[in-house]
Amino acid sequence: MKSLTVFINQVAYELPATASLQDAIEASGVQPPFAAAVNLQFVPRSAYAQHPLAANDQVELISPITGG
């Protein structure tokens, strides 16, 4: 089975070659709330499952920080 390497918050993950952003989120184990960006481009939550990933994509999953 083919796979690809993507970086989620600077950590390398091996995912199936057909992986979407949703697959990367599930692999990371991050819990909501968070925002997602691929290669510095924001991806709306409604598009996670349809957003394909490519080898060496940089995925950032950013959780809000409370406080002042």
PAZA-318323 format. One record per residue (C-alpha): x, y, z; residue number from 0. Coordinates in steps of 0.05 Angstrom, whole numbers, plus 5000, padded with zeros to 4 digits. Layout:
! residues N
xx->X&yy->Y&zz->Z&fitor->NUM
...
! end
This chain:
! residues 68
xx->5000&yy->5000&zz->5000&fitor->0
xx->5027&yy->5068&zz->4981&fitor->1
xx->5036&yy->5121&zz->5035&fitor->2
xx->5058&yy->5192&zz->5041&fitor->3
xx->5093&yy->5232&zz->5095&fitor->4
xx->5061&yy->5295&zz->5120&fitor->5
xx->5082&yy->5339&zz->5178&fitor->6
xx->5030&yy->5354&zz->5231&fitor->7
xx->5054&yy->5409&zz->5278&fitor->8
xx->5125&yy->5393&zz->5255&fitor->9
xx->5119&yy->5319&zz->5270&fitor->10
xx->5124&yy->5269&zz->5212&fitor->11
xx->5065&yy->5222&zz->5202&fitor->12
xx->5058&yy->5166&zz->5150&fitor->13
xx->4988&yy->5167&zz->5121&fitor->14
xx->4955&yy->5129&zz->5063&fitor->15
xx->4970&yy->5159&zz->4994&fitor->16
xx->4897&yy->5180&zz->4988&fitor->17
xx->4895&yy->5215&zz->5056&fitor->18
xx->4853&yy->5277&zz->5068&fitor->19
xx->4861&yy->5331&zz->5120&fitor->20
xx->4809&yy->5294&zz->5161&fitor->21
xx->4853&yy->5232&zz->5162&fitor->22
xx->4912&yy->5274&zz->5187&fitor->23
xx->4870&yy->5305&zz->5242&fitor->24
xx->4847&yy->5236&zz->5265&fitor->25
xx->4920&yy->5210&zz->5263&fitor->26
xx->4943&yy->5268&zz->5306&fitor->27
xx->4891&yy->5257&zz->5361&fitor->28
xx->4878&yy->5331&zz->5370&fitor->29
xx->4812&yy->5348&zz->5404&fitor->30
xx->4766&yy->5406&zz->5385&fitor->31
xx->4766&yy->5465&zz->5386&fitor->32
xx->4822&yy->5477&zz->5336&fitor->33
xx->4835&yy->5510&zz->5269&fitor->34
xx->4870&yy->5475&zz->5212&fitor->35
xx->4917&yy->5501&zz->5158&fitor->36
xx->4955&yy->5464&zz->5103&fitor->37
xx->5018&yy->5497&zz->5077&fitor->38
xx->4997&yy->5561&zz->5114&fitor->39
xx->4928&yy->5563&zz->5081&fitor->40
xx->4868&yy->5560&zz->5127&fitor->41
xx->4820&yy->5503&zz->5112&fitor->42
xx->4748&yy->5510&zz->5136&fitor->43
xx->4721&yy->5452&zz->5178&fitor->44
xx->4669&yy->5436&zz->5125&fitor->45
xx->4725&yy->5420&zz->5076&fitor->46
xx->4769&yy->5375&zz->5119&fitor->47
xx->4745&yy->5309&zz->5088&fitor->48
xx->4751&yy->5336&zz->5017&fitor->49
xx->4819&yy->5368&zz->5024&fitor->50
xx->4871&yy->5319&zz->4996&fitor->51
xx->4941&yy->5318&zz->5023&fitor->52
xx->5006&yy->5312&zz->4984&fitor->53
xx->5075&yy->5287&zz->5005&fitor->54
xx->5111&yy->5334&zz->5052&fitor->55
xx->5050&yy->5378&zz->5064&fitor->56
xx->5056&yy->5420&zz->5128&fitor->57
xx->4992&yy->5413&zz->5170&fitor->58
xx->4982&yy->5460&zz->5228&fitor->59
xx->4928&yy->5445&zz->5280&fitor->60
xx->4921&yy->5506&zz->5325&fitor->61
xx->4882&yy->5505&zz->5390&fitor->62
xx->4858&yy->5570&zz->5420&fitor->63
xx->4892&yy->5592&zz->5484&fitor->64
xx->4849&yy->5620&zz->5540&fitor->65
xx->4870&yy->5677&zz->5584&fitor->66
xx->4898&yy->5746&zz->5573&fitor->67
! end
